[in-house]
Each structure stands twice: as C-alpha cells, then as structure tokens.
Amino acid sequence: MINTLNESQLHKALKTFYAVQFSAQEEVQVERWICDLVCPDGGIVEIQTKNVGALKEKIQGLLKIGRRVTIVHPIIKEKIIESRLPGGGLVSRRKSPKKESLYSELREFTGLKEFLLDKKLSVICPEISIEEKRIVLDQAQQSKNGRRRFKKAWQKEGKALLTIGTSWKLCGKKDWLGLLPKEMLQAKKNRGKAAEPFSAATVREMFLKNKETKAAAPYANILLWLLRETGLIVRVPHSGRGYHYLLK
C-alpha cells in the first residue's frame, strides 16, 4: 500500500476508524500529496498523532486548491504501559499517571496558526485510551529514532488503540474562542466594547475556579498566544505587570 511502510499501529487504527465514520477511501493521491482519507464529497482527513505542524505545507496546498481538510489529532486520556522481557515474559502492566487534555495539546497547532480560522479547515481531537508496549533492556539505550534526552532501559514496541471517547471539534472563530473561560466570554457579551483587559493570570484564575477546567490553567499562556496569533484577541497597553489583552 502507498505511504504505509512507517505507519504506526495507533495511526492505522485511527485511520480505519475514521474511514468508516466518513465512508472514506484510504491512501488516495490528491495532486502531489498522499492523503490518509478522502471522503465521498472530496474532503480530506489527515490523522496526525504527533507533530501536527509537520502538516503545514500539505494543509496549505490542499486549502489553496479548495479542498476541505479535517485534522484528527488524538488526546491520550489513559495509557496502559505493558512491559515485557525480550523473550516475551510479562514484567509489569500499569496505568501511566500522565493524562493529556485539549489544552495540553494546543502547542501542536501553533505551526498551523495561519489556517486555523479558515472555514475549510476543521480539527477533531478524540479522547482515547491506548496500550503502550515496551521491551525491557539489560542496559539504558537511546530510542530507535534517536530523540531521547536521556537513555532508558526500555524501548517502545508500539501503541495499540483501546477505546475512543468524547471528541472535541474546532472549526472557526467561535470554537477557538470557546476555549476561553465561559465567564470571560459572557462578560464580553454583557459589556461589549466596555470589557476590561485581561492577562494570562486572569485566565488561569478563572480556569482554577471551575473543577471541570482546572487542568487547563497551566496552559493559559499558550492559549492566549494562539488566540493572539490568529487575530482573535489583541494585546493592549497596560500599566500592570505582564501582557494584557482584549477580545476583538
């Protein structure tokens, strides 16, 4: 098959799932690009489990020729780590304490900031659970792709998709602004042009007040950077510390 030699288990599983969801054809050449999925109406679906910014040139080209594009980037809400010996013997099976969220993944989209408000571009972020398989080694080694900062005594052998849960969909101005605290958007609606400037500290405090958005607080700075770069908020002069912004 075209373009599948280096395809991961997780990427392949997600591609199969969304091929059914969109009644799409897999691995189709459109102009000079091989696209993960092409829908019956000509829309393109690209599955990108990491490094979303690497799609920039492809997305730009597809949008330029008038194609609708959907980027699917999964959020790993639960990861089960299964460690085995080289011979196959089970060493351990445990749940990773690390959990991703839509906000923790915002940095993935900074490389596509020019296109995020394009009406032909949509982002879908499904919350998934996966199983990561590892082989325990006798001594610490570099990863196969050479990206480890520190050597470790195990190597990844693949990630398997277990379940797909709730999905976030972002398309256009309203959805991206909707990542801000609800009370901030309501204040803008009530006060109009009289709305007060806000800072990253203001946004963090609002997130922390709500149990459902508490985990978003550490990512207030990257959220505001992304909204400013897309033109949805503007930086304004302020006598206090730190940058301050207004909703446009």
Salt bridges, closest charged atoms under 4 A:
GLU7 OE2 - HIS11 ND1 2.90
GLU7 OE2 - LYS15 NZ 2.79
GLU26 OE1 - LYS15 NZ 3.93
GLU27 OE2 - LYS15 NZ 2.60
ASP36 OD2 - HIS11 NE2 3.28
ASP41 OD2 - ARG68 NH2 2.24
GLU46 OE1 - LYS58 NZ 2.99
GLU57 OE2 - ARG32 NH2 2.91
GLU78 OE2 - LYS95 NZ 2.96
GLU82 OE2 - ARG84 NE 2.89
GLU82 OE1 - ARG93 NH1 3.12
GLU82 OE2 - LYS133 NZ 3.23
GLU105 OE1 - HIS73 NE2 2.65
GLU114 OE2 - LYS56 NZ 2.95
ASP118 OD1 - LYS120 NZ 3.40
GLU131 OE2 - ARG93 NH1 2.27
GLU131 OE1 - LYS133 NZ 2.84
GLU132 OE1 - LYS79 NZ 3.52
GLU132 OE2 - ARG134 NE 2.69
GLU132 OE1 - LYS156 NZ 3.90
GLU157 OE2 - LYS144 NZ 3.07
GLU229 OE2 - ARG228 NH2 3.47
